[in-house]
């Protein structure tokens, strides 16, 4: 893997029409790719679902594969279980990916977004055997998986499948100790199994590039020249077992910013680590609902409302403001499709009787209605 730890995530590319993610601005992406590779970076990461089905892969082919020699770049693609769930479709799916990316082999190929459910599916459809066979055929150089679940599930996968060479994890300083994401715990499992880590979401979908004013001021006072995003990326890149950090770059300015501190990476100092934790404390201080996600309130809810999930979304908007609102609203709608909406609350009070924190659950649910349903 390239000694430079910055990878180009081909999932948030510049657009010619802001409301349509399939309308990729090829001219700008070409310039971004040129600058990226000009500075000695070479790792690109794509997947079939990115930018609407297949458009990220096609953009990579047109802007990178057709314009640079095959030995000058590294490309990672993924087996996305959201799109393929049948054993007899694997060959066709994989062949289509190679064609769309304009390559004869993938440097890295990952089982996409693995969790407990996808583990069962992957084993049932022979996905592990499939990628092992493609590696033997020379169509894949290295195999691994990206992961979204608990450290316990991660350990189960690595125990069952020691052939996996890499793990791609969501790691950023906001999620490092998060009880749901479990970044630190998952990272430590990878260290235990001696599996190198590729980092995704180091800037938490852009949230850590747009901090609340007081948190941003702490970082600016420590180093006026460094962007908020640079602190987040360097946090992930400073971890010993991390070999690559992906950044979903959307503009030439973001490329230049990333290059400025990643072409000669300096790991965070102890003092910088302390400053970053102070900034995180300032972000968390804006939490509006003191929910601990114990989920006692959910068990007896007659409307099956995922109360802590909605409170987490309220907190994210409170902490990150307008930068988070659109994504939080979309997340709310996705959750509400599978469970009760906040507006379904019949104010029975069961939740408030069960809450160890004695939260005004009914009142906060109404806040969620006002925030996400109006």
C-alpha positions, 0 to 999 in steps of 0.5 A: 500500500502507498506510504502516503496515508491519504486515499481519495474516496470517490463518493462525494464528487463535485456535481454539475447539478447540486440536487442530482448526485448522478451528474458528476462534474468530470472536468473538475474531478479530472483536475482533482485527480491530477493534483492528488496524483501529482503529489504522490498519492495514488489510492482511490476507493469506489463502490457500485452504490456511490453517486447513484448506482454505478456512476462513481465507478464510471467517473473513476474510469473516465477521469483516472483509469483512462488517463493514467497508467495502471501501475500509477494508481490503486483502486478499491471496489466492493461487493455491495450486499444491498445490491446483490444477494444471490450466489449465481449473480456474483460473476456478472456483478464483479465483471460489470464492476471491472468494466465500469472501472476500466480495469482488469483487476482490483488492487483491493476488494472489500465485502461492503458494510459488513454486519451480523446480518450481512455476515450470514448472507455472505456465508450463505451466498459464498461471498468469501469463497468468491473473493478468495477465488478471484484473488487466486485468478489474479482479478483481486490483489488483496481482500478484506471488508468494510464494517459497521457493527459491534466489536463483538461481531468484528471479532466473530468475522475475523475468527471465522475468516482469517483470510481477510487481509484488511478491515475498513472502519469508521474512525474519527475523534467524535466516534472513538468512544461512542458506544454505538459506533465503537471505533476504539473497540473495533480498532483494538480488535483489528490490532489483536488480529493483526489486520491493518485498518483503512479508515472511512468517515474520518471527518464524520460525513463532513460534520467535523469540518464544520464545528460549533464556533467555540470548538473551532476557536479552540483548534484555531488558537492551537494552530491558526493554519490548520483546518478543522478537517485536518485535525480530524484526518490527522487523528485517524492517520496518527493511529499506528495500525492505520494504513490509509485514511479515506477522504470523500473530496468534493472540491479542488479546495478540499484536495489542496487542504488535504494535500497540505498536511498529508503529503508530509504527515505529522502525527498529533502530539500529546498537546494536540490530542488534549486540544482535540478532546477539549474541542470534542467536549465543547461539541458534546456540551451542546447535547440537548437530550441527556439520553444514554441509549439504555433503551429501557424506554423502547421495550414497552412502547406501545407504538414501537418508537425508537426513542433513543435514535430520535434523541440522538438525531436531535443532539446531532442537530443541536451540536452541529447545527444546519450542517447536520439538519438535512442528513438528520432529517433523512435519517429520521425518515429512514428510521420512521419507515421501519418503526413508530414516528415521534408523532405516533406517541400517545403520551402513555408515560411508560417511557418516562417511568422506565427512564433511569435519567428521568428525562421528559421523554414525551416533551423531547419526542414533541421536539423531534416532531417539530424538528423532523416532521414539520 
